[in-house]
Amino acid sequence: MLERLYPDRGATTPAELVSGLDLASRASADRPYLVLNMVSTLDGKATLEWRTEGISSDVDRELFHQLRTQADAVMVGAGTARTERYGRMVKRDDLREKRRSEGLEPDPLAVLVSATLDLPADLPLLQEPEQRVLVATGSDARIEGTSAQLEYLPSGEDLPLLMARLREMGVRSLLCEGGPTLNSHLLAAGLVDELFLSLSPKLVGGAAALTIVAGRELVEPAQLELVWVLAGGGDLFTRWRVKH
C-alpha cells in the first residue's frame, strides 16, 4: 500500500495511483508529452554499482511497471538498456490488459536512443518477437541476429527531430527511463514535461555514480512544480510537472 501525503491524505495502491493518467491528452501537435521516470538516493545518485537494483524497492519496481501502462512508447538510452539488460517492456498479461483498457496497444513501442549503435544483439529486448523496437541512431550500422520487430530512425543527436518523427508516427505520450545523460539532453532541449522521482532512503556518496541528470549544467535550470507525494516501504514517491 501507499500513503498519500500531498495534496490530500489517504491510502492507495500502485495500480490505483498509476491509472487513467491520460498523458496523451496533453500532447502538442508537434511532439509527444514526455515524462521521465527515475529513482535516486537521498544524495541524488541514480545508481549503486552502476545499476538501479541496489536502490530500487519492490514498491518502486511495481510503480515502474505500472507507469509503462500509461504511455504509447517507452524510451531509453543505449547505455541504460545495456547495463540493466532491458527485455520486453510489458512483463505481465495483466499489465497488457490494463493498457488495452486505457485505449493503448498491449505493448508500447520501445525507443532505443544510441549515437553509435553500440548494442549487443543478445540484449533481451532485441530478442522479443512481440516487441516493436525503434532504434534512433546517428550510425549507419545495423544489428544482426535479432528477433524483435526492429526499425531504424536516422535522427543523429537531434532530439527535437526524433520527437517530431515520433509524433508523426502516432506517439502521443512518451515515457523515458533515462539514463542521466539522455535526461540532460532532453531537459536542455526543453522536451521534458513531467518527472516521476522515487527517493530511496540511502546515501551513496562519491563522485563516480551519476545523478539523475548528468553532463553539463543546463543553461537555464528547469523549474518544476510538485503534483503529489506518497510514502511506502520507507521510500518517497513524487511527481513533478515542468514549468515551460
Backbone torsions as a table, in degrees:
resi	resn	phi	psi	omega
1	MET	NA	157.5	176.2
2	LEU	-120.9	144.0	176.0
3	GLU	-106.1	119.7	175.4
4	ARG	-72.1	131.2	177.8
5	LEU	-110.5	-30.9	-177.9
6	TYR	-155.0	138.8	6.3
7	PRO	-83.6	-20.2	176.1
8	ASP	-130.8	153.8	-175.0
9	ARG	-89.7	153.5	-180.0
10	GLY	158.5	178.2	-179.1
11	ALA	-110.4	147.0	177.1
12	THR	-154.7	179.6	176.6
13	THR	-121.6	161.9	176.1
14	PRO	-55.9	-39.9	-179.1
15	ALA	-65.8	-41.0	178.8
16	GLU	-69.0	-41.9	-177.0
17	LEU	-61.9	-44.3	-175.3
18	VAL	-104.2	67.1	175.8
19	SER	-140.5	144.5	175.3
20	GLY	60.1	30.8	179.5
21	LEU	-68.0	-25.0	176.7
22	ASP	50.8	49.7	-178.9
23	LEU	-63.2	-32.6	-176.5
24	ALA	-60.3	-31.1	-177.5
25	SER	-67.1	-15.7	-179.6
26	ARG	-92.7	-3.0	-177.1
27	ALA	-66.9	146.0	173.3
28	SER	-89.6	176.3	-178.3
29	ALA	-73.3	-20.4	-172.6
30	ASP	-109.1	-7.1	176.8
31	ARG	-159.9	160.4	176.1
32	PRO	-70.7	159.5	169.8
33	TYR	-77.1	122.5	-169.7
34	LEU	-114.5	126.2	176.2
35	VAL	-120.5	140.4	173.4
36	LEU	-95.3	144.8	171.8
37	ASN	-128.0	117.0	-176.1
38	MET	-137.2	159.2	171.9
39	VAL	-124.5	144.0	177.9
40	SER	-147.4	161.1	171.4
41	THR	-77.0	175.1	-179.6
42	LEU	-68.0	-21.8	175.0
43	ASP	-97.7	19.9	168.0
44	GLY	85.1	5.9	-178.2
45	LYS	-79.2	135.8	-175.1
46	ALA	-91.2	-11.9	-179.8
47	THR	-144.4	160.6	171.0
48	LEU	-126.1	117.3	-173.0
49	GLU	55.7	40.6	172.2
50	TRP	72.9	7.5	176.6
51	ARG	-131.6	157.0	179.1
52	THR	-82.1	-13.8	-172.8
53	GLU	-54.9	-39.0	-175.7
54	GLY	-73.3	-14.0	-179.8
55	ILE	-116.5	-6.0	-178.3
56	SER	-95.1	132.0	-179.8
57	SER	-95.2	174.6	177.3
58	ASP	-61.8	-40.9	-180.0
59	VAL	-66.5	-42.0	178.4
60	ASP	-61.4	-42.1	-179.2
61	ARG	-66.4	-35.6	177.1
62	GLU	-67.4	-41.4	176.0
63	LEU	-62.8	-38.9	176.8
64	PHE	-54.7	-48.9	-178.4
65	HIS	-73.7	-33.4	177.1
66	GLN	-66.1	-38.7	178.5
67	LEU	-61.5	-31.2	178.7
68	ARG	-67.8	-11.3	177.0
69	THR	-85.2	-2.7	-170.6
70	GLN	-108.8	-2.5	-173.9
71	ALA	-126.8	149.5	175.9
72	ASP	-64.5	-35.2	-175.7
73	ALA	-142.4	153.0	176.7
74	VAL	-120.9	125.4	-176.2
75	MET	-112.9	144.5	178.3
76	VAL	-152.1	147.5	175.3
77	GLY	-74.9	154.1	-176.3
78	ALA	-59.6	-40.2	-178.4
79	GLY	-61.9	-43.4	178.2
80	THR	-66.2	-42.3	179.3
81	ALA	-60.5	-40.6	179.1
82	ARG	-67.2	-50.3	-174.3
83	THR	-65.9	-42.0	-177.4
84	GLU	-87.4	-2.5	178.6
85	ARG	54.1	60.1	-178.1
86	TYR	-58.6	140.2	174.0
87	GLY	-123.0	-154.3	179.2
88	ARG	-54.9	136.2	-172.0
89	MET	-66.3	-37.9	177.4
90	VAL	-110.8	116.7	-168.8
91	LYS	-85.5	-23.8	-169.5
92	ARG	-127.4	151.7	179.1
93	ASP	-63.1	-37.4	-178.5
94	ASP	-65.7	-32.4	178.1
95	LEU	-73.9	-34.7	175.3
96	ARG	-66.5	-37.5	177.7
97	GLU	-67.4	-36.4	177.1
98	LYS	-63.0	-41.1	177.1
99	ARG	-60.0	-43.7	178.5
100	ARG	-59.1	-43.3	-178.3
101	SER	-66.5	-21.3	177.9
102	GLU	-91.8	5.7	178.4
103	GLY	80.8	21.1	-179.1
104	LEU	-111.2	162.1	172.5
105	GLU	-63.3	149.8	-177.8
106	PRO	-60.3	-31.3	176.8
107	ASP	-120.5	129.0	176.9
108	PRO	-72.6	155.5	170.0
109	LEU	-66.6	131.8	174.1
110	ALA	-93.3	128.5	179.6
111	VAL	-114.8	113.6	178.1
112	LEU	-101.0	124.8	179.7
113	VAL	-104.4	117.7	-175.8
114	SER	-144.9	116.1	-179.8
115	ALA	-67.9	-38.3	-172.9
116	THR	-110.7	-2.5	-176.9
117	LEU	60.0	39.7	177.7
118	ASP	-86.5	72.2	-178.1
119	LEU	-128.0	130.0	179.3
120	PRO	-76.1	140.4	-179.9
121	ALA	-63.6	-24.9	-178.3
122	ASP	-85.9	7.9	173.1
123	LEU	-57.7	125.7	-175.2
124	PRO	-51.1	-36.8	179.0
125	LEU	-58.1	-36.2	-176.8
126	LEU	-82.9	-3.5	179.8
127	GLN	-113.1	16.4	-180.0
128	GLU	-98.9	106.2	-177.4
129	PRO	-59.6	-26.7	-177.9
130	GLU	-84.0	-8.1	-171.9
131	GLN	-99.3	124.7	170.4
132	ARG	-82.5	129.9	-178.6
133	VAL	-128.5	124.7	174.0
134	LEU	-106.3	120.0	179.8
135	VAL	-99.9	111.8	177.3
136	ALA	-93.7	116.4	-170.6
137	THR	-148.8	158.4	172.3
138	GLY	-100.7	3.4	-178.1
139	SER	-94.8	149.7	174.6
140	ASP	-90.0	-3.0	-178.8
141	ALA	-70.3	164.9	176.9
142	ARG	-134.0	148.3	-178.9
143	ILE	-92.0	122.8	-178.9
144	GLU	-95.0	153.2	173.3
145	GLY	77.4	33.6	178.7
146	THR	-104.6	158.9	179.5
147	SER	-113.8	-15.1	180.0
148	ALA	-70.1	164.2	176.3
149	GLN	-81.3	91.8	-167.6
150	LEU	-98.3	132.3	172.9
151	GLU	-129.1	156.6	179.9
152	TYR	-121.6	140.4	177.1
153	LEU	-126.7	109.5	-179.5
154	PRO	-75.5	88.3	-176.4
155	SER	-108.0	-7.8	-176.8
156	GLY	59.3	-136.5	177.4
157	GLU	-104.4	17.7	-176.8
158	ASP	-88.5	89.3	-177.3
159	LEU	-68.9	-37.2	174.0
160	PRO	-59.4	-37.4	176.3
161	LEU	-64.0	-43.5	178.0
162	LEU	-59.3	-44.6	-179.9
163	MET	-62.7	-41.0	179.5
164	ALA	-64.3	-41.4	179.7
165	ARG	-66.1	-40.2	177.5
166	LEU	-62.2	-40.3	179.1
167	ARG	-64.3	-38.8	177.0
168	GLU	-63.1	-29.4	179.2
169	MET	-81.0	-0.6	178.5
170	GLY	96.1	7.2	177.6
171	VAL	-80.8	114.6	-179.2
172	ARG	-100.5	-32.4	-179.1
173	SER	-127.7	136.3	-173.0
174	LEU	-134.7	124.6	177.0
175	LEU	-103.2	121.6	179.2
176	CYS	-109.0	131.2	-178.1
177	GLU	-110.1	27.2	177.1
178	GLY	88.3	-162.5	7.4
179	GLY	-82.3	-167.0	-174.8
180	PRO	-56.7	-35.7	-179.6
181	THR	-69.5	-43.8	176.7
182	LEU	-62.2	-41.7	176.8
183	ASN	-55.3	-44.1	-178.7
184	SER	-60.3	-45.8	-179.4
185	HIS	-65.5	-39.4	179.8
186	LEU	-65.8	-42.8	178.8
187	LEU	-66.1	-41.2	180.0
188	ALA	-61.9	-32.1	-179.4
189	ALA	-86.5	0.4	178.9
190	GLY	70.0	31.9	-173.5
191	LEU	-103.0	-4.6	-176.2
192	VAL	-94.2	132.7	-179.3
193	ASP	-106.7	-33.1	-178.9
194	GLU	-144.6	159.5	173.9
195	LEU	-132.9	123.1	167.8
196	PHE	-99.5	118.3	-175.7
197	LEU	-127.3	120.1	173.5
198	SER	-95.2	133.0	-178.7
199	LEU	-109.8	116.9	180.0
200	SER	-90.5	138.1	-177.2
201	PRO	-77.7	60.0	179.8
202	LYS	-134.7	153.3	171.7
203	LEU	-121.7	130.7	-176.4
204	VAL	-107.4	-45.6	-179.0
205	GLY	72.8	-176.8	178.9
206	GLY	78.6	171.2	-177.7
207	ALA	-109.2	-7.1	-173.8
208	ALA	-73.5	-49.3	-176.8
209	ALA	-69.3	135.5	-179.1
210	LEU	-75.8	152.3	169.1
211	THR	-82.3	179.1	-174.9
212	ILE	-69.7	-16.6	174.6
213	VAL	-128.5	112.2	-176.0
214	ALA	-103.1	-178.3	175.3
215	GLY	85.9	-160.1	-176.4
216	ARG	-71.3	158.9	175.9
217	GLU	-61.5	145.4	175.5
218	LEU	-69.7	141.8	178.9
219	VAL	-57.8	-44.0	174.9
220	GLU	-124.4	123.6	178.2
221	PRO	-56.7	138.3	176.6
222	ALA	-73.1	132.4	177.7
223	GLN	-101.7	129.7	-177.5
224	LEU	-125.6	154.1	174.8
225	GLU	-120.8	142.1	-174.9
226	LEU	-75.7	132.9	178.4
227	VAL	-103.3	-47.5	177.7
228	TRP	-154.7	160.2	172.8
229	VAL	-137.9	133.0	176.3
230	LEU	-135.2	158.5	177.6
231	ALA	-125.2	147.0	177.6
232	GLY	-173.7	130.1	177.6
233	GLY	62.7	23.8	-179.1
234	GLY	89.7	-9.4	179.6
235	ASP	-96.9	161.8	169.9
236	LEU	-112.6	139.8	-178.9
237	PHE	-122.6	120.2	-173.5
238	THR	-123.8	153.6	174.4
239	ARG	-131.0	131.9	-176.9
240	TRP	-128.4	147.4	176.0
241	ARG	-115.0	131.6	-178.0
242	VAL	-77.9	133.9	175.8
243	LYS	-85.7	115.7	179.9
244	HIS	-95.8	NA	NA
